[in-house]
């Protein structure tokens, strides 16, 4: 209990370090100025104030060092910077005490026997300074340099390593900041679908504005903001974020406080903007998924507008054929497809993906020819072509197929089982086929699928409703809206 009380007492006293530490800076720098001015006969009288000024500077320096050691027990400071700050603080104390002793004449052999009260006379101290002007000058110069270095290291501990240059002119930053100095700009993947809300926007933003005080080396309050795991783990006040509850997330609460509040984060520099706070709120409310991309359909329009206007990002999800390139189909193979009853066209002049449409009734032999262009086919329309289940085994091997039309054919669950191999399929039309519930269950498990048309099939409305609840991002058209309209008519 005594040890705990002692620890609390020292931590309490240590908090006064920040208040007292400015006293030795002021007194010692003032002493140096008085000493310099005394070189002029006109200002020789200022030597009268030098003893008291130097004595107060030395005393406050020693007390500041002691309180600084107490404050360091609180933790959360970079070990290397803290070590050198301590060393230089002790150096200031030793040098200032040495200056006082030199002024008192302790280093003059002829005055060793003088009583201490005699040494305290002002005229004697003035004479000691004048007699040892060069030595005293060197000592005062060392004090000024030590105070400057100590103060700079202390500022780095409190406000971050590069606090002094944050708002400096660009040429000053280029001159003094190290090559690994973090830039304020964010880096994004070339593919907007791969741009994640936390990894590429929120995480780096929080690090830029909070990592000076909350990093792996100096986790102020036990909080490290350099990774999502560290943020969820939190600090002394608990987790920084709580999934689904911004109002209970400590970091969110801190960044939305009145900037005048002592708990506001960050305490120095620019805080999060309204748009960044809006984005953080959305991310927390929606489960804090690290995989949530800026192109996700759940992102509301106002946040999409913020992402586009602020970062120049596109929030439109690109189709598979917009992100990849394939080799051009040879003229000979293209002619074979056309001879087998297919109309073939390219999607755009910028890529070699093909839109293939079957003309009239086809046979399995016709479908087998499509294997020549399995890499290039991304849209395939076999609606009303007489497609059978066995055809889908061939189509299941088309790696870049994104849109498939199978409407008005005798397709069953046996045939659609082959569609699970289509990893990039985004849309499938099964209108007026014989597929049932097992097909919808299969399709709902395909991550790439966005839309499925099931009107006039054997799929039950109960299953449709359940899948819609479980997978709201999948758009299922089972004709319910049309049936309701017909009832009203």
C-alpha positions, 0 to 999 in steps of 0.5 A, a space after each residue: 500500500 505504501 509503494 502504491 501511495 508513493 507511486 501516486 504521489 510521485 506521479 502527482 508531483 511529476 505533473 508539475 514538471 511541465 509548469 516548473 520547467 520554464 523557470 530555469 529556461 527563463 532564468 538561465 537565458 536571462 543570466 546569459 543576457 545579463 552577462 553579455 551586456 555587462 561587457 559594456 561599461 554602460 551596463 556593468 551595473 547589471 552584474 548586480 542582478 546576475 547572482 540572484 538570477 543564476 542562483 534561481 536558475 540553478 535551483 529551478 533546474 535541479 527541481 525540474 530534473 527531479 520532477 521530470 524523473 517522477 513524470 517519466 514514471 507515467 510512461 508513454 515516451 520514446 525511450 531514446 528521446 527520453 534518455 537524452 532529454 534526461 542527460 541534457 537536463 542533468 547537464 543543465 543542472 550541473 553546469 548552472 550549479 558550477 556557474 554559481 560555485 564559480 561565482 561564489 569563488 569556490 574554485 579560487 585557492 586564496 579564498 578557500 578559508 573564507 566563511 560562506 557568508 563572506 562569499 555571498 557578498 555581491 561585490 565579491 561575486 562581481 569581482 569573481 565573475 570579472 576575474 574569470 570572465 573567459 571561464 565564466 563565458 564558456 560556462 554560460 555558453 555551454 548552459 545556453 546550448 544545453 538549455 536549447 537542446 534540452 528544450 527541443 528534446 522536451 518539445 519532441 516528447 510532448 508534441 512529436 519529433 518534428 513539431 518544430 517544422 510542421 508549419 515551417 516554410 517548405 524549404 526549411 522542411 526540406 532542409 531539416 526533416 529526414 527522408 522518412 518524414 511522413 507526408 500528409 498525402 494518402 496513397 491509394 491502389 490503382 484499382 478503386 475496388 481495392 481501396 479500403 476505407 480503413 487501411 487506405 483512408 481512416 487508418 493513415 489519417 488517424 496515424 498522421 494526426 494521433 501517432 505523435 503521442 500514441 505509437 508503439 514507442 510512446 503509447 500515451 495512455 497505453 494507446 497505440 494507433 498504428 494498426 487496427 488491432 492496436 486500436 481495438 485493443 485500446 489503452 488505459 480507457 479501454 478499446 478505442 472503437 466499439 463495433 456498431 457504437 460510435 458514441 461508446 468508442 473512446 477515440 470517436 468521442 475524443 475527436 468529436 469533443 469541443 477543441 477547447 476541451 482538455 480531452 480533445 484529440 489531437 491536443 495539437 495541430 489540426 483535428 479530423 475534418 467533418 468529412 473524416 468524422 462522418 466517414 469514421 462514424 459510418 465505418 464504426 456503425 457498419 461493423 468496422 470491417 477491415 475489408 469494407 471498400 469505397 465501392 461497397 454498395 452500402 456506402 451512402 451518397 453523401 460519403 461517396 461524394 466526400 470520397 470523390 471530392 476530397 481524395 479524387 477517388 471513384 466510388 463506382 465498382 468496376 466490372 471485371 472486364 474493366 480491370 483486366 485485359 485478355 489476348 485478342 481472339 484470332 480472325 479464324 476463331 472469330 469466323 468459326 463462332 459466327 459460322 456456328 450461329 453466334 453474333 459476336 461483338 467487342 464491348 469497347 475499343 479499349 479491350 478484347 472482351 466479347 459479347 456473344 449472342 446465340 441466334 435461334 436454336 442451337 445444339 451442343 456442338 455449337 456451344 462446344 465451339 465457344 470454348 475457342 473464346 472462353 478467355 474472351 467471352 464476358 457476356 453470353 446470351 443463350 436466351 431461348 436457344 434450346 440450352 440444356 443442362 449439359 451445356 452449362 458444364 462447358 460454360 462453367 469453364 469460362 473464367 471471365 464470364 460476368 453476364 449470363 442469359 439463360 432465360 426461356 430454356 429447360 434448365 434445371 438445378 442439375 445444370 446450374 450446379 456448374 455455375 459455381 465455377 464462375 468466380 466473376 459472374 455478376 449477373 444471371 438471368 434464369 427467367 422462365 426456366 425449371 430451376 428451384 430452391 437449390 439453385 438460389 442457395 448455390 447462387 447466394 454463395 457466389 461472392 461476385 454475383 450481384 443480380 439474379 432474375 428468377 421470375 417464373 421459376 420453381 424458386 419459392 418466395 419464402 426462400 427468396 425473402 430469407 436470402 434477401 435478409 441474409 444477403 441484402 447486397 444480392 438483387 433478386 428479381 422473382 417477379 413479386 413487384 410485377 405480380 402486385 402491379 397486376 393485382 392492382 390493375 
